[in-house]
Amino acid sequence: MLFTESYRRWVTFGPVVQPSTAEGVPILDSVSRPKTLQVSHSRPRTTSRIARFARATLGYNLAVVLWGAYVRATSSGDGCSNKWPVCSGDVLGANAKATTIIEFTHRMTSAAALLMVIFLAVWCWRATGRHDWARYSVLLATGFLANEALLGAALVLLNHVGHDQSAGRIFFLCLHLGNTLLLLATLSLTAAWLSNGSREFTFIRKWREVTAIGAGLLATMITGITGAVTALADTLFPATSLRSSLLQDFSSGTPVLVRFRLLHPAVATLAACYVLWVIFRSSRGRTGFSQPVVVFIALLFLQIVIGMINVILLAPVWLQIVHLFVADVLWILLVLISAGLVLAPTEDCLPSPLAGGI
């Protein structure tokens, strides 16, 4: 509830939509911020209900992602053997194993997530007009979630679970994480567009800005992917002390997967610096930062601290989950901020108040 309520307050990126009878007429408030008056294509009550359901769907899918990380961190991916979608082990009763219960729960919650997104797609298609971007973003979300299930099935059927250390597992893990980020991005945009009434956009005609922001999103995705590989290395090759962990990283006989752990903090640092630079340059000429930007910057520094503590404490499972949760929230905020920077309403092509010069 806390996440969805906070998200509801932050999704109003870009020009603010006022419920007025004026059509497509820009007005200026006390700080001369352009606002666009639009007429919604759907009834307000319907939009309110579907917006709440979209936010709930986003929150639920985020919880499923975190549970999936718990499956990996506890090496429970082979809890149902190499069977999919059925489970070969006992789920109930005295003979049920913890790994089987964990993996089966993840499959059931993933199936429920797919049903929620499909229901949202059908509802959104019926409640919005043909030019509304929300109906197309939710279709993309449905496709990404279906692909998420297929990638999860491939990991199980190819035995890339448990204590498998093959290159194939790393490859599918990277695909899985990248697909997850795209899923969260499309669900976030869907919920945002349904919540604030902004439905039709065009890209701003400042291609340097669009390219720079796109590069920032790509850098963030790469950071998340390297983080997933690092978490896998911590699971497969746990260290007994901080000293032994450092020796593992620099030892000549260390597996390549363990050496890969050094890449994540380097990539994360470079990506964080670049994203902050883009945000600061994009906000040039404004009197201050918007609330989502302030929260994003605060969470970014918090994430750095959590990452350092994670290394010192030798990556306990609970802290890995916290680290991933903050990373996903950062990604969602960055997607919403980026959309506000590069998208403008089609009615009068006003640039977003967050946009500026790169």
N, C-alpha and C positions, 0 to 999 in steps of 0.2 A: 504493500500500500504506500509506503514511504517513497519508493522508487517511482511508482506510477503517478503519484500526486506531484512530486517534484518535476517529473517529466512533463506533466500537463502544463505546469507554469512556464516551462522553458521552450515549448515547441513553437511559440509564436515568433519565429524568425522572419526576417524580411519585413516588407510593408505590413502594417497592422490593418486588419480588415474590420471595419465598423459596420454594425447592423443598421444601415440607413437606407432610405428610399432613393438616394442619389445614385446614379449609375455611372461608374467608371470615371468619376470626377475627382482628381487629386486635390487634397486639402493640406494645409500646414497647421501643425499644433504649435504650442508655445515655444518649442525649441526648433521650429522650422523643419521638422522631420516629415518627409513626404509620406502620405498615407493614401491607399487606394480603396475606393469604395466599390464593392462588388456585390452582385446579386447571386446568391447561392443557387446552384442547380437543384438542390434537394431541400426538403422541408427541414427547418431548424431542429425540431425534436428528433427526427430520424438521424440527422447528422450528429447530434449530441450523443445518441445511443451508440451509433456505430463508431464514433470517435473513442468513447470509453472502452468499447470492446476491442478496438485496435490497440489501445494502450495496454489493455490486459493481455492481449495476445503477445505483444512485444515482451512484457514482463515475464510471461510464462515461458516463452522461448528462451529468454535469457537464463531462467532457472534450469531449463533442460540442458543448456550449454554447460552450465556450471556442474550439473550432475554428470555430464559426459566427461568432464575433466576429472571428477572424482573416480569415475570408472577407470580412467587411464592411470591416475595416481595410485590406485590400489591394485593395479594389475588384474582387474576383474573383467577385462574384455573377453576372456575365454571362459567366462562363467557358464555359458550355454554351449560350450564346446565350439565346433565349427559349423553349427547349425544356425540357419537364418531363414525366415523369421521365427521359426519354432525354437523352443529351448529344450535341450536334451536332459537337463538336470532337474532335480526336484526344487520347486519354488516354495512349497509349503510343507510343513511337517518337520519332524525331528531330524530328518536326513538332509534337509536343505542346507546348502553351503552359502556362506556369506557372499562369495563372489557371484554365485548364480543369482541370488536375490538382487544384488546390485545391478548386474547386467540386465536382468529381466525387467527390473523397474525402469531402467533407462530406455529400454525398447518400448515399454508401455507408455511412458510419458512422451516419447518421441512420436508415437502414433497419435496420441491425443493432440500434440502440437500440430501435426499435419492436418487433422480434422478441423482444428480451430482456424488455421490459415485458409483452408478451403472454404469454410463457412464465411470467413471474412471476405474472401474474394467474391463469392456469390452475392453476399449482402452489399458489398461496395459497388459491384457492377449494376445492381438494381437501384441503388440509392443515388448514384452520381450520373452526370452527363458524359457524353462520349468524348469530350475534350478534357475531362478531369484527369490530371496526372495520377491521382490516387488510385484509380482503377487499374492503371498499367503498372504502377509500382507494386501493388499487391499481387498482380499476376506474376511479376518477376520473383516476388517473395515465395509464391507457391512453387515456382520452378526450382528456386534455390533450395527450398526445404525438401522437395522430392529428390533432388540431387544429393542432399545431405544424407538422406536415408540410403541411397544407392552406394555412396562412398562408405558409410558405416557398414553396409552389408558386404562390400568388397573387403574391408579390413577383416571381418569375421571369416568369410569364406576362404580367403587367401591365407588365413592363420597369421595375420599381421597384428596380433594382440598378445596379451600376457607379457612374456619376457622376450618376444621376438626382437632381434636387433638388425634385421635386414634393411637394405636400402629401399626395398619396396615399401616397407612400413613407413619410413621417413617420407617417401614420395607421397603416399596416400595421406599421411598426416598433414603435410603441407597443403595439399588440395582440400582436405577437410576443413582446416582452419580458415583458409582463404574463402571457401564457400560459406562458412559460418559468418564471417564478417560481412559478406555481401548480403546474406539473409537478414542480419540485424540492421544493416543500412537501409534496405528496402522497407522493412517493417517500420523503422523509425520515421522514414519519410512519409509512409502511408498514414501513420498515426498523426504526424504533424500537419499534413495537408488536410486531413479530415477534421482536425481540431480547430485550426485557425481560419478555415474557410477559403484559403488560397488554393486555387485549383489549376489555373493555366499559367504557364511560365514560358519564358524564352531565355536563352543564355545571353548574358551581357556581352557587349561587343568590345570587350577588353581581353583579348586572347592571351596576353601575358599573364593577367590575373588568373584566368581559367586554367592555364597550363601550370602555373605555380601552385595553385590550390590542388589540382589533380595530382601533381607530384608529391604534395604533402600527404594526401590520402594514400597514395601508393607506398610511400615510405612508412606510413603507420601500419599498413597491411604487412609489409615485409618484417617490421618489428614484431608484430604479433606472431607471424609464422616462425621466426627464429626463436621467439619465446616458447612456442609449443614444442619445438625440437629440444630446447634446453630443458624443459620440464620432463620430457621423455628420458633424456640422459640422466637427470636426477633420480628418476624412478628406477631405471635399469642399473645404474651404477651409483648407489647411495654411498655417501662418504660418512666416515665415523667421526671426523673432526674437521674444523676449518683448515687446519694445516694439511691434513691428508687430501682434502678437496683441492687445495691449491697445487699440491704435488701431482695429483691426478691430471690437472689441466696442463701442466708443463712437462710431464714425464714423456720420454720418447716412446715408451711402450703402451701409452694410453690409447684406447680405441678412438677412432675418428669422431664418433658421436659425442664423446666426452670433450674432446678438443673443441667441438662446435659450441660449447657453452660460452667460450670467450667471445664469440661473435655477437651474441645477443646484447650485452650491455653496450658494446661499441655502436651497434646499429641503433639501439634505443636512444643513446645520447645524441647521435647525429640527427636522427629523425625528430627528436624533441626540440633541438635547437632550430631546425629548419621550420617546423610547424609554428613555433613561437615567433620566428622572424616573419613568416607569412601573415600571422595574425596581427602583429604589431604594424607591419607595413600596410596591411589592408585597412587598419583603423586609423591611419594617418589623417589628421585634420579634424578628428572627432574629439569632443570634450572628455569622453571617457569610454570605458568598455561596457558592453551589454552584460546582463546577468549571466547568460550562458558562457560567454568568453571568460568572465571572472571565475566562474565555477570550474571551467575547463583548466585554466592555468593553475588554480589551487589543487585540483585533482592530479594534474601532471606532476607537480612537485611531491604530492603525497605518494604517488606511484613510484617515484624514484626512491623515496625513503623505504617504502615497502619492499622494493627490489633489493635494497642493501640489507635490510633485516632478513629477507629470505635467504640471502647468501650466508649471512652470519649464523643463522639458526639451522642451516643445512636443509632448507626447503621442506619444512613440515607440510603435510597434506593440507591442513586447514589454511595455512598462509598462502599456499599455491592457489587455493580457491579464491581467497581474498584478492590476491594479486590479479587473477584473471577477471574477477568481477569489476575491479576498478578499471582495468584495461578495456573491458567491454563498454563500460559507461563512458569512458573517455572517447572511444570510437564513435559511440552514438552521438555524443555532443559535437564531436568534430564533423561528423556527417551533416548534422543540422546547421552548424555554423557555416560550413562550406556551401551548403545549398543556399543559405541566405546571402552569401557573398557573390555567387555566380548566376543566380536566377532572378529574373525580374518579371513582374506580371505582364501578360501579353496585351492587356487593355491599353496601357499607355507606355509600356516598356520603361517604367521608372526603375532605376537601379536600386538594389537593396540598400537600406541605410547603413548596413554593415560594410558595404563595399567601398573601396577606395583605390588608391594607386598602389601597385606592387612595385 
